[in-house]
Amino acid sequence: MNLFLQQLVNGLSIGSIYALMAVGYSLVYSIMNFSNFAHGSVIMLGAYFGYYAMTILGLPFAGAAVAAALGSGLVAVALERLAYKPLRDRRAPFLYFIITAMGASMFIDNSVIATIGPTPKMYPEIFGQGPIALGQINVGRIDLAMLVISAASLAALILFIDYTRVGKAIQATAYNMKASALMGISPNFVVILVFAIGGALAGIAGILYGMKYQVFPQIGAITIKSFIAAVFGGLGSLPGALLGALLLGLLETFVSGYIPNGTQYRDLWVYLLLIIVLIVRPAGIMGKSSEDKA
């Protein structure tokens, strides 16, 4: 029982990070109907923003997290303005958006390698060493911090989307962009806001993930897992992205804990899950069918 509870907490911790990453995919997809594959590079930059905010500017963790969120949010907005808006203005096919996103991701990653270098960097110790005892289980300090901060960030996002006028505008635009424009909602404003929110959450995810592991230019590859979580839950569905991310984190953790050599093969189980979902329910658990899913 103790092992089960231990794996449950660990799974929720890593799942919460996947959720912070996955909601960026889902928010953009709900408005623009394409998957922003440059999102991983934004997360990577967020990890670097947080690292340098701590090591060079000497900011505490809270200040570094704000810097990472603001920096990543600005990068995401700049990416939309420079790369995606010209395509939207020309009503380009969605395939062009995907190709542009991949090209932007490669450009950002290689620019970081050329300027900062490929050497991994370690965050300074923030939360102290040694686990925290919660009853009969021990939880790592960084894991607990990841879970609490991610949960608070996601709760704030849900409250913003559900209980503010701007959040209602996002929901209306996601439902029907043309109809919402006729009702006086600016699609350009909503797109910018969605990219800013997704980028800010990506920055928080980047700093938390970088603190647990390391910071390096290829850290954005972890978003493959968050994209799978978004597909699993349903692209374009915010609750689906949260559910898919948590289930994915739990799956990885329980596979590693209960199946022999599970740590080596947990990615295999993740991709197997993706294949099964795409076959049985292509729209995901909470997603809606779409004529053009990218």
C-alpha positions as CSV (number, residue, x, y, z in Angstrom):
1,M,0.0,0.0,0.0
2,N,2.8,2.4,0.8
3,L,4.4,1.7,-2.6
4,F,1.1,2.4,-4.3
5,L,0.7,5.8,-2.5
6,Q,4.3,6.6,-3.2
7,Q,3.9,5.9,-6.9
8,L,0.5,7.8,-6.9
9,V,2.2,11.0,-5.5
10,N,5.1,10.7,-8.0
11,G,2.7,10.1,-10.9
12,L,0.6,13.2,-10.0
13,S,3.7,15.3,-9.7
14,I,5.1,14.5,-13.1
15,G,1.6,14.5,-14.6
16,S,1.0,18.0,-13.3
17,I,4.1,19.2,-15.3
18,Y,2.7,17.4,-18.4
19,A,-0.5,19.3,-17.8
20,L,1.1,22.7,-17.7
21,M,2.7,21.8,-21.0
22,A,-0.4,20.2,-22.6
23,V,-2.7,23.1,-21.9
24,G,-0.6,25.2,-24.2
25,Y,-1.2,22.8,-27.1
26,S,-4.9,22.6,-26.3
27,L,-5.5,26.3,-26.0
28,V,-3.8,27.0,-29.4
29,Y,-5.6,24.1,-31.0
30,S,-9.0,25.2,-29.7
31,I,-8.6,28.6,-31.5
32,M,-6.4,27.9,-34.5
33,N,-7.1,24.2,-35.1
34,F,-3.4,23.3,-35.4
35,S,-0.7,21.9,-33.1
36,N,2.0,24.4,-32.2
37,F,5.1,22.2,-32.4
38,A,7.3,25.1,-31.4
39,H,5.8,25.0,-27.9
40,G,8.7,22.8,-26.7
41,S,11.2,25.5,-27.6
42,V,9.2,28.0,-25.6
43,I,9.4,25.7,-22.6
44,M,13.1,25.3,-23.1
45,L,13.6,29.1,-23.1
46,G,11.5,29.3,-20.0
47,A,13.9,27.0,-18.2
48,Y,16.8,29.2,-19.3
49,F,15.0,32.4,-18.3
50,G,14.5,31.0,-14.8
51,Y,18.0,29.7,-14.5
52,Y,19.7,33.0,-15.4
53,A,17.2,35.0,-13.3
54,M,18.4,33.0,-10.3
55,T,22.1,32.8,-11.1
56,I,22.8,36.2,-12.7
57,L,20.1,38.5,-11.4
58,G,20.0,36.7,-8.0
59,L,16.2,36.6,-7.9
60,P,14.5,34.2,-5.5
61,F,12.4,31.4,-6.8
62,A,9.2,33.4,-7.0
63,G,10.8,36.2,-8.9
64,A,12.5,33.7,-11.3
65,A,9.2,32.0,-11.9
66,V,7.6,35.3,-12.8
67,A,10.5,36.1,-15.1
68,A,10.3,32.7,-16.8
69,A,6.5,33.1,-17.3
70,L,6.8,36.7,-18.7
71,G,9.8,35.8,-20.9
72,S,8.1,32.7,-22.3
73,G,4.8,34.5,-22.8
74,L,6.6,37.3,-24.8
75,V,8.4,34.7,-26.9
76,A,5.2,32.9,-27.6
77,V,3.4,36.1,-28.7
78,A,6.4,37.1,-30.8
79,L,6.3,33.7,-32.5
80,E,2.6,34.1,-33.3
81,R,3.0,37.6,-34.6
82,L,6.1,36.9,-36.8
83,A,5.5,33.3,-37.9
84,Y,1.8,32.5,-37.7
85,K,-0.1,35.8,-38.3
86,P,1.2,36.2,-41.9
87,L,-0.1,32.7,-42.6
88,R,-3.5,33.5,-40.9
89,D,-3.8,36.7,-43.0
90,R,-3.2,34.8,-46.2
91,R,-5.6,32.0,-45.0
92,A,-2.8,29.5,-45.6
93,P,-3.5,25.7,-45.3
94,F,-2.9,24.3,-41.9
95,L,-0.1,22.2,-43.2
96,Y,1.9,25.5,-43.6
97,F,1.4,26.3,-40.0
98,I,2.8,22.9,-38.9
99,I,5.8,23.3,-41.2
100,T,6.4,26.8,-39.9
101,A,6.1,25.6,-36.3
102,M,8.7,22.9,-36.9
103,G,11.0,25.4,-38.6
104,A,10.6,27.9,-35.8
105,S,11.4,25.2,-33.2
106,M,14.6,24.2,-35.1
107,F,15.6,27.8,-35.4
108,I,15.2,28.6,-31.7
109,D,16.9,25.4,-30.5
110,N,19.9,25.8,-32.8
111,S,20.1,29.5,-31.9
112,V,20.4,28.6,-28.2
113,I,23.1,26.0,-29.0
114,A,25.0,28.5,-31.0
115,T,24.8,31.3,-28.4
116,I,24.6,29.6,-25.0
117,G,26.1,26.2,-25.9
118,P,24.9,22.6,-25.5
119,T,26.4,22.1,-22.0
120,P,23.6,21.2,-19.4
121,K,23.2,23.6,-16.5
122,M,22.0,22.9,-13.0
123,Y,19.7,25.1,-11.0
124,P,20.9,26.1,-7.5
125,E,19.3,24.2,-4.6
126,I,16.0,26.0,-3.7
127,F,13.8,23.7,-1.6
128,G,16.5,21.9,0.3
129,Q,17.5,18.3,0.3
130,G,15.9,15.3,1.8
131,P,12.3,14.1,1.4
132,I,9.3,15.2,3.3
133,A,7.4,12.5,5.3
134,L,3.7,12.4,4.6
135,G,2.4,9.6,6.8
136,Q,4.0,6.4,5.6
137,I,5.4,7.8,2.4
138,N,8.3,10.1,1.6
139,V,7.9,12.9,-1.0
140,G,10.8,14.7,-2.6
141,R,10.7,18.5,-1.9
142,I,10.9,19.4,-5.6
143,D,8.2,16.8,-6.5
144,L,5.9,18.4,-3.9
145,A,6.7,21.9,-5.1
146,M,6.0,20.8,-8.7
147,L,2.6,19.4,-7.7
148,V,1.5,22.4,-5.6
149,I,2.7,25.1,-8.0
150,S,1.3,23.3,-11.1
151,A,-2.0,22.7,-9.4
152,A,-2.3,26.4,-8.3
153,S,-1.4,27.6,-11.8
154,L,-3.9,25.3,-13.5
155,A,-6.6,26.2,-11.0
156,A,-6.0,29.9,-11.7
157,L,-6.3,29.2,-15.5
158,I,-9.6,27.4,-15.1
159,L,-11.0,30.1,-12.9
160,F,-9.9,32.7,-15.5
161,I,-11.4,30.8,-18.4
162,D,-14.7,30.0,-16.7
163,Y,-15.4,33.2,-14.6
164,T,-14.1,36.2,-16.5
165,R,-15.4,38.0,-19.5
166,V,-12.1,37.6,-21.3
167,G,-12.2,33.8,-20.6
168,K,-15.7,33.7,-22.0
169,A,-14.4,35.4,-25.1
170,I,-11.8,32.7,-25.5
171,Q,-14.5,30.1,-25.2
172,A,-16.7,31.8,-27.7
173,T,-13.8,32.1,-30.2
174,A,-12.9,28.5,-29.7
175,Y,-16.5,27.5,-30.4
176,N,-16.9,29.7,-33.6
177,M,-14.4,32.3,-34.5
178,K,-16.5,33.9,-37.2
179,A,-19.6,34.2,-35.0
180,S,-17.6,35.6,-32.1
181,A,-16.2,38.2,-34.4
182,L,-19.7,39.3,-35.4
183,M,-20.5,39.7,-31.7
184,G,-17.6,42.2,-31.3
185,I,-14.9,39.9,-30.1
186,S,-11.5,40.5,-31.7
187,P,-10.0,37.3,-33.0
188,N,-6.5,38.8,-33.1
189,F,-6.7,39.8,-29.4
190,V,-7.9,36.3,-28.4
191,V,-5.1,34.6,-30.4
192,I,-2.5,36.8,-28.8
193,L,-4.0,36.2,-25.4
194,V,-4.0,32.4,-25.9
195,F,-0.4,32.4,-27.0
196,A,0.6,34.6,-24.0
197,I,-1.2,32.3,-21.5
198,G,0.2,29.1,-23.1
199,G,3.7,30.7,-23.1
200,A,3.5,31.8,-19.5
201,L,2.4,28.3,-18.4
202,A,5.2,26.9,-20.5
203,G,7.7,29.1,-18.7
204,I,6.5,27.8,-15.3
205,A,6.7,24.2,-16.6
206,G,10.2,24.9,-17.9
207,I,11.6,26.2,-14.6
208,L,10.0,23.4,-12.6
209,Y,11.3,20.7,-15.0
210,G,14.7,22.3,-15.2
211,M,14.9,22.4,-11.4
212,K,14.1,18.7,-11.1
213,Y,16.5,17.6,-13.9
214,Q,18.8,19.9,-16.0
215,V,18.5,22.7,-18.4
216,F,19.8,22.1,-22.0
217,P,18.7,23.0,-25.5
218,Q,16.9,19.8,-26.2
219,I,14.7,19.9,-23.0
220,G,11.8,20.8,-25.2
221,A,11.6,17.2,-26.5
222,I,9.7,16.4,-23.3
223,T,6.7,18.1,-24.9
224,I,6.2,15.0,-27.0
225,K,4.8,13.5,-23.9
226,S,2.6,16.5,-23.2
227,F,1.4,16.4,-26.8
228,I,0.4,12.8,-26.4
229,A,-1.4,13.8,-23.2
230,A,-3.3,16.4,-25.1
231,V,-4.3,14.0,-27.8
232,F,-5.2,11.4,-25.2
233,G,-7.5,13.8,-23.4
234,G,-8.8,15.5,-26.5
235,L,-7.0,18.2,-28.5
236,G,-8.8,21.5,-27.9
237,S,-10.3,20.4,-24.6
238,L,-8.7,22.0,-21.5
239,P,-10.2,19.5,-19.1
240,G,-9.2,16.8,-21.5
241,A,-5.6,18.0,-21.5
242,L,-5.5,18.0,-17.7
243,L,-7.0,14.5,-17.4
244,G,-4.8,13.1,-20.2
245,A,-1.6,14.6,-18.6
246,L,-2.4,13.2,-15.1
247,L,-3.3,9.8,-16.5
248,L,-0.1,9.7,-18.5
249,G,2.0,10.7,-15.5
250,L,0.3,7.9,-13.4
251,L,0.8,5.4,-16.3
252,E,4.5,6.1,-16.5
253,T,5.0,5.9,-12.8
254,F,3.1,2.7,-12.2
255,V,4.8,1.0,-15.2
256,S,8.2,2.0,-13.7
257,G,7.2,0.8,-10.2
258,Y,5.3,-2.5,-10.9
259,I,6.5,-3.9,-14.2
260,P,10.0,-5.5,-14.4
261,N,12.4,-3.2,-16.3
262,G,9.4,-0.8,-16.5
263,T,11.7,2.3,-16.5
264,Q,13.3,1.2,-19.7
265,Y,10.0,0.5,-21.5
266,R,7.7,3.1,-20.1
267,D,7.9,5.2,-23.3
268,L,6.8,2.1,-25.2
269,W,3.6,1.9,-23.0
270,V,3.0,5.6,-23.6
271,Y,3.1,5.3,-27.4
272,L,1.0,2.1,-27.2
273,L,-1.6,4.1,-25.3
274,L,-1.5,6.8,-28.0
275,I,-2.0,4.2,-30.8
276,I,-4.9,2.6,-28.9
277,V,-6.6,6.0,-28.3
278,L,-6.2,7.0,-32.0
279,I,-7.8,3.7,-33.1
280,V,-10.6,3.6,-30.6
281,R,-11.4,7.3,-30.1
282,P,-9.4,9.6,-32.4
283,A,-10.9,12.7,-30.8
284,G,-9.6,11.7,-27.3
285,I,-11.5,11.1,-24.1
286,M,-13.1,14.6,-23.9
287,G,-12.4,15.9,-27.3
288,K,-14.9,16.7,-30.1
289,S,-14.6,15.4,-33.6
290,S,-13.0,17.8,-36.1
291,E,-12.8,17.9,-39.8
292,D,-9.2,19.0,-39.8
293,K,-7.1,17.7,-36.9
294,A,-3.3,18.4,-37.1
